[in-house]
Amino acid sequence: MLEGPSAVLRRPLAENLLFRLPADVLINLSETYGTPYFLIDEATLRRNARDLRAAYSDYSGKVSVAYSVKANFLPRILRTFWGEGLLFDVATLEELYFLERSIGSVERSIYTSTTQTYREFSRAIDMGVRRFVVGSSNGLRNLARAAEDRGVKVEFLLRINPELVPPTDERFYKMGKFGVPIVDEDGEDAVALIEAASELEWPRLTGFHFHVGTQVTSPSKFVRALDRLEELITIARAEGRDLEVEVLDIGGGMPVIYTQGDPGLEDIAPRIIERLNSLADRLGSPPDLVVESGRFLVAEAGVLTSRIVNIKRYAGLKYAFLDTGYHNLLDAAFVRQVYPIRVVPEDGHAEERVVLAGMLCDSDDVFPIGNGVLRGASLGKLVVFGNAGAYSTVFNMPFHAQPKPPVLFRDLNGNVSVARPRESLKELYEEEGGLN
Ligand SMILES: Cc1ncc(COP(=O)(O)O)c(C=O)c1O
């Protein structure tokens, strides 16, 4: 059982859950539940929550950690983080439903949707949400109307788009989906929304939000976003606005170590805190800080275990075919994410060049291996992927009529139970309209 945050935040890859799990546990579970299966570890979830909060303890104000439900909405995970006192970053009404059903309360949620419609704001207010993030003029009008129609006092954070990439970069337009720029010639900008908010009694503008990306390995993006925010505050004050920033939500992005030597949380948090503290000094009093996180909180707490079901040789390479594919770990194909990998049982074979081929009829279904070599990847062995707790099960899809694998949950006493049962083929058939 874990007490408090781990003493040393910098964790070498060798301390990753993947390598800490005893081989016989992984093998026994594969015999009981079959492969592929996901396993989520409660102790690692709790440790991550405490480590993230501890990493920001030098901030001069209050710090809260919010779990980004999008990373993994497994009810057991939501309940674990509720028990750790976390807030919840919720992006859709459907995620809100999961929170409500799992915990019985949505009071700790921050509702940050992309679409910001009247319908969803109304429903979220009816369900009990009181804090929203808004990043468009229409969104603000919709929230104001939804709150007024219900006679409910709600607050909102204004989502700024810190425009960290130039317009010549294709990501500029993709990122344009989120938030409002500080100043824009069309006039739909943060300065205008602050003015619009000042004319409303409700929702009350209590602070600001931005999100600079995921797996952010350098503090500079956060620092630049905070620079932009300070610019905005300077403009607003110069216009005579008495702007009080009670809450500052710096979004997600805290990094996870996938490959030895990757920067970790402790490499980037101190510089972010330094900049936050200088902003707080400028503001006069430190806003309550919200640090959101999906990946850091759950990635390392999950592994995906698969089995080598066939082998062939081609062009001097060994192809090891797995009983899983990107339908279970989409980012392996989508962003060519290199997950840490372990072959179980380990034995003394020499390293050899291996292609880890997924089971799907798609040439993109090949799992990237860091240096291209594995040890002992032979028929019947398990291939276990680490850091598989985030953005994995939420993307599971039924390509090739594949039912969803089970998600097992290992509690603080090391007992394993089924959190999400393996979907049966019959269930999938019926879901796909097989009975109609
Ligand atoms: C607004 C917002 N907050 C938090 C997150 C979580 O990011 P991460 O999982 O990298 O911590 C995301 C991810 O897309 C996001 O869009």
The ligand as an ORCA input file, in Angstrom:
! r2SCAN-3c Opt
* xyz 0 1
  C      -8.571     20.671    -22.417
  C      -7.745     19.466    -22.162
  N      -7.287     19.249    -20.918
  C      -6.547     18.167    -20.607
  C      -6.232     17.220    -21.566
  C      -5.423     16.029    -21.169
  O      -4.182     16.023    -21.740
  P      -3.080     14.966    -21.249
  O      -3.706     13.634    -21.330
  O      -1.949     15.143    -22.182
  O      -2.725     15.338    -19.843
  C      -6.665     17.410    -22.891
  C      -6.323     16.429    -23.931
  O      -6.686     16.492    -25.053
  C      -7.445     18.557    -23.198
  O      -7.906     18.766    -24.429
*
